[in-house]
Amino acid sequence: MELKSKLPTVGTTIFTRMSQLAQQHGALNLSQGFPDFPVEPRLLAELQQQVMAGRNQYAPMPGVLELRQQISGLIQRTYGVQVCAEAEITITSGATEALFVAIQAVVRSGDEVIVFDPAYDSYQPAVELAGGKTVHIQLCAPDYRVDWAAVERRISDRTRLIIVNSPHNPTGMVFTELDWQALADLVQRHGLFCISDEVYEHMVFDGRVAQSARQYAALAERSFIVSSFGKTFHVTGWKLGYCTAPKLLSVEFRKIHQYVTFSSFTPAQYAIAELLDTAPELVTGLAAFYQHKRDNFRQLLSSSALQLLPCEGTYFQLVDYSAVSNLPDLEFCDWLTTEVGVAAIPLSVFSRQEQDSRIIRFCFAKQPDTLAQAASRLQTLRQSGQ
Ligand SMILES: Cc1ncc(COP(=O)(O)O)c(C=O)c1O
């Protein structure tokens, strides 16, 4: 029997591979983007209470209304924008489901979708499964800013969708007001749709204010905006996220969502609704919490031979290791894991075009002790070289 693959180039992701390698070699795992510190006890207690109270059956298809109302309040407080809880917010099984569903809702056979490399790895396969084709625009070190005039030159009559991600994984770049305005202008003039992946929205540093596609009217009316509670509440394993979109787009989004998952884990929806209501500081304090980790990690690495790239948001830090080694980044990450005991992600895996840079990504959503130990191992790179 033969099954012709719909995704012939897809294999095991680098995140799985590096985490396995880290485990095999007892390395500190700064590769995959997940926190290693304890989850807020109030959230855990609330989840337990919801389970014991019997909230264990299917949630409503668009999500528990109490949670959608809390999200609407959060959006109002954060961005000063009114979003309708009933018609415009849909709870999903992680941001990954929201991205997949939004892509299936918009992309038809032969459509082109603009993505920016380095890019999160779920965009391209989802576009291909919908019969579309990704058009890749490479962003470049050290600051990975978008050249919007160059983007416009890549728009054709087949372009249907543009996918953006700010704050950006893996580079930590954050869109400015000018970026959002340029994007809104392009989307409107060319009649495109937009998916704005904002899963790191509450992690922006150095006094920057979180900005969203929803604050730009011309953009908001053509956008699916994707968020993740996994990132915001340090519970990536709960796989709970949401998509906000205008009513017309949400209707199409829900048609697909109801046949992908129908609904998401009920007790967690109630638990998060309760925490958003009673502990809003968990969200408002997130930027300071991660900025502190970023600053410490950067400080610890400042005297190493690794060159630190800017990090304006997210919980990722890029470093250039060219002073240490000439190995390609994949081989360097293998070596770093097995010989130095620190796992990282090679930046080239986020781009379609072959990259000849010497840059890797560390995740600093880790306990102070993990980061200190990792930094002290990375300090040795200066002497050892390769
Ligand atoms: C840019 C980006 N989008 C989406 C996701 C997926 O989020 P979730 O775990 O909620 O599915 C991630 C997770 O790492 C991410 O980095």
The ligand as an ORCA input file, in Angstrom:
! r2SCAN-3c Opt
* xyz 0 1
  C       4.874     32.433     16.882
  C       4.073     31.337     17.477
  N       2.825     31.145     17.060
  C       2.054     30.164     17.553
  C       2.524     29.295     18.517
  C       1.653     28.182     19.021
  O       1.051     28.467     20.244
  P       0.217     27.361     21.039
  O       1.176     26.595     21.872
  O      -0.780     28.144     21.844
  O      -0.446     26.476     20.027
  C       3.842     29.447     18.981
  C       4.397     28.508     19.972
  O       5.575     28.394     20.164
  C       4.635     30.497     18.443
  O       5.905     30.687     18.846
*
